[in-house]
Amino acid sequence: MNKHIRKAIKRKLSLASESLQRRHMELEQQQSAGGSLLRQVVLGGQDGLVNVLGILLGMASGTGSTNLVILAGLAATVAESVSMAAVAYTSSRASQDHYQAQKEQELREMREIPDVERKEIELIYYKKGFRGRALRAAVRQICSDKQLWLQTMMREELGLYESEFVDPLREGIVVGVASVIGSLIPLIPFFFMPVAPAMLASVGLALLVLFGGGALKARLTTGVWWKSGAEMALIGGAAALLGYAVGLLLGANGV
């Protein structure tokens, strides 16, 4: 085969390989972003709903006052949502900072002790089953591309994936908004009903939403939908019982 033709074929194969790699990375990032968004919504919504439900039932059983229950619920909604948003922001920021610090350390080691880093790549692929010529070719290929080398070290050695991280500000906003929505759900019946029936309606509505959220999460990810739904509803039910018991205890003691 003509030398120029071989070069052209190799160039086309290389371009095709790069295109497939870029597409694979884009799909990974999209899937990671979708999973991260779902996690944020579940985290904020479930936490807000469960915590405020417990507070509402405790206040309702302890005081019997609709106004006090609504006041406590609104105060808890604000405090819970701001707290959740702040925690989501700072934890996401800390994860990014940790990733960046590890990345800079790996880059420094690649510059200062490249032989050691190449040996680590060789060990990684040896454990994957590469031997002899195939192992040497893999190490040579990876270490000839600085970006690929760094990415391999971050993923294979440290287990860190840049696509896992999202914008900390967005994470804080999503978790905060989800927490507000979740917190308001068990509060709704108290705006329209007396305390006693509102308590039952609040528990029923909260458990229904928790079950639906758990089932939807299982549908979008993995797991049995009814088991996931029952698990989330059980957590909400436990919080409701605890809040109700505390309210009864404090009310009975005249606190």
GIURWO-V217111 format. One record per pair of residues at least 12 apart in sequence whose ideal C-beta (glycine too) atoms are under 10 Angstrom apart, sorted by sequence separation. I is the first residue (numbers start at 1). J is the second residue. If there is no record, write none. Layout:
i=(I;I)
j=(J;J)
//
This chain:
i=(57;59;60;123;125;126;186;189;190;214;215;216;217;56;59;60;122;125;126;186;188;189;212;214;215;216;218;55;56;58;59;106;121;122;124;125;138;142;188;189;211;214;215;217;218;124;186;187;189;211;213;214;215;217;56;122;123;186;189;213;214;55;56;59;121;122;125;185;186;188;189;211;212;214;215;55;121;124;186;187;188;211;214;215;120;121;186;187;210;211;213;214;52;53;55;56;119;121;122;185;186;210;211;212;213;214;52;55;118;121;122;185;186;208;210;211;212;214;52;54;55;118;121;207;210;211;214;52;53;185;186;207;209;210;211;213;52;55;118;182;185;209;210;51;52;55;118;185;207;208;210;211;51;117;207;210;52;125;182;206;207;209;210;48;51;52;121;124;128;181;182;208;48;51;52;114;124;127;207;210;50;206;207;49;118;121;124;125;182;206;48;51;117;120;121;124;47;48;51;110;117;120;123;124;203;206;207;47;123;203;206;48;111;114;117;121;44;47;48;110;117;120;121;44;47;120;203;202;203;45;107;110;44;47;110;117;43;44;199;203;107;44;106;107;110;40;43;44;106;109;43;106;199;106;107;103;106;40;103;105;106;199;103;186;102;103;106;40;102;106;105;106;186;99;102;103;36;102;103;102;99;103;98;99;98;99;100;99;95;99;100;96;99;98;96;95;96;95;96;95;96;97;93;96;92;95;92;93;94;92;93;92;93;95;91;92;88;89;90;92;93;89;92;93;88;89;91;92;88;89;90;91;88;89;90;88;89;92;85;87;88;89;91;87;88;85;86;88;89;85;88;89;84;85;87;88;85;86;87;82;85;86;88;84;85;88;84;85;83;84;85;81;82;84;85;81;84;85;80;81;83;84;81;82;81;82;84;80;81;84;80;81;81;77;78;80;81;77;80;81;77;79;77;78;77;76;77;74;77;73;74;77;73;76;73;74;73;72;73;70;73;69;72;73;70;69;70;67;66;66;25;40;69;21;36;39;44;48;52;56;66;68;36;43;44;47;48;51;55;66;70;32;35;36;37;44;48;49;53;57;66;69;73;32;33;36;40;44;45;48;49;52;53;56;60;64;65;69;32;33;40;43;44;47;48;51;52;55;56;59;64;29;31;32;39;40;43;44;45;46;47;48;49;50;51;52;53;54;55;63;64;66;28;29;30;32;33;37;40;41;42;44;45;46;48;49;50;52;53;56;69;28;29;32;36;37;40;41;44;45;48;49;52;53;56;61;28;29;36;39;40;43;44;45;47;48;49;51;52;60;61;27;28;39;40;41;42;43;44;45;46;47;48;49;50;59;60;25;26;33;37;40;41;44;45;48;49;25;36;40;41;44;45;48;49;60;61;40;43;44;56;60;41;42;45;37;41;56;57;60;56;57;56;57;56;53;57;52;53;56;53;54;53;52;53;49;50;49;53;49;49;50;49;46;45;46;49;45;46;45;46;42;46;41;42;42;41;42;41;38;39;69;38;42;62;38;39;50;54;57;58;61;62;38;49;53;57;60;61;64;53;54;55;56;57;58;59;60;61;62;63;35;50;54;57;58;61;62;34;35;46;49;50;53;54;57;58;61;62;34;45;49;50;52;53;54;56;57;58;59;60;61;62;63;64;50;51;54;55;56;57;58;59;61;62;63;46;50;54;57;58;61;62;42;46;49;50;53;54;57;58;61;62;52;53;54;55;56;57;58;59;60;61;62;51;54;55;58;59;50;54;58;62)
j=(69;71;72;135;137;138;198;201;202;226;227;228;229;69;72;73;135;138;139;199;201;202;225;227;228;229;231;69;70;72;73;120;135;136;138;139;152;156;202;203;225;228;229;231;232;139;201;202;204;226;228;229;230;232;72;138;139;202;205;229;230;72;73;76;138;139;142;202;203;205;206;228;229;231;232;73;139;142;204;205;206;229;232;233;139;140;205;206;229;230;232;233;72;73;75;76;139;141;142;205;206;230;231;232;233;234;73;76;139;142;143;206;207;229;231;232;233;235;74;76;77;140;143;229;232;233;236;75;76;208;209;230;232;233;234;236;76;79;142;206;209;233;234;76;77;80;143;210;232;233;235;236;77;143;233;236;79;152;209;233;234;236;237;76;79;80;149;152;156;209;210;236;77;80;81;143;153;156;236;239;80;236;237;80;149;152;155;156;213;237;80;83;149;152;153;156;80;81;84;143;150;153;156;157;236;239;240;81;157;237;240;83;146;149;152;156;80;83;84;146;153;156;157;81;84;157;240;240;241;84;146;149;84;87;150;157;84;85;240;244;149;87;149;150;153;84;87;88;150;153;88;151;244;152;153;150;153;88;151;153;154;247;153;236;153;154;157;92;154;158;158;160;240;154;157;158;92;158;160;160;158;162;158;160;160;161;162;162;160;164;165;162;165;165;164;164;165;165;166;166;167;168;165;168;165;168;166;167;168;167;168;168;169;171;168;169;166;167;168;170;171;168;171;172;168;169;171;172;169;170;171;172;170;171;172;171;172;175;169;171;172;173;175;172;173;171;172;174;175;172;175;176;172;173;175;176;174;175;176;172;175;176;178;175;176;179;176;177;176;177;178;175;176;178;179;176;179;180;176;177;179;180;178;179;179;180;182;179;180;183;180;181;182;179;180;182;183;180;183;184;181;183;182;183;183;183;184;183;186;183;184;187;184;187;186;187;187;187;188;187;190;187;190;191;190;190;191;190;190;191;151;166;195;148;163;166;171;175;179;183;193;195;164;171;172;175;176;179;183;194;198;161;164;165;166;173;177;178;182;186;195;198;202;162;163;166;170;174;175;178;179;182;183;186;190;194;195;199;163;164;171;174;175;178;179;182;183;186;187;190;195;161;163;164;171;172;175;176;177;178;179;180;181;182;183;184;185;186;187;195;196;198;161;162;163;165;166;170;173;174;175;177;178;179;181;182;183;185;186;189;202;162;163;166;170;171;174;175;178;179;182;183;186;187;190;195;163;164;171;174;175;178;179;180;182;183;184;186;187;195;196;163;164;175;176;177;178;179;180;181;182;183;184;185;186;195;196;162;163;170;174;177;178;181;182;185;186;163;174;178;179;182;183;186;187;198;199;179;182;183;195;199;181;182;185;178;182;198;199;202;199;202;202;203;203;202;206;202;203;206;205;206;206;206;207;205;206;206;210;207;209;210;210;209;209;210;213;210;213;213;214;213;217;213;214;216;216;217;217;216;217;247;217;221;243;220;221;232;236;239;240;243;244;221;232;236;240;243;244;247;237;238;239;240;241;242;243;244;245;246;247;220;235;239;242;243;246;247;220;221;232;235;236;239;240;243;244;247;248;221;232;236;237;239;240;241;243;244;245;246;247;248;249;250;251;238;239;242;243;244;245;246;247;249;250;251;235;239;243;246;247;250;251;232;236;239;240;243;244;247;248;251;252;243;244;245;246;247;248;249;250;251;252;253;243;246;247;250;251;243;247;251;255)
//
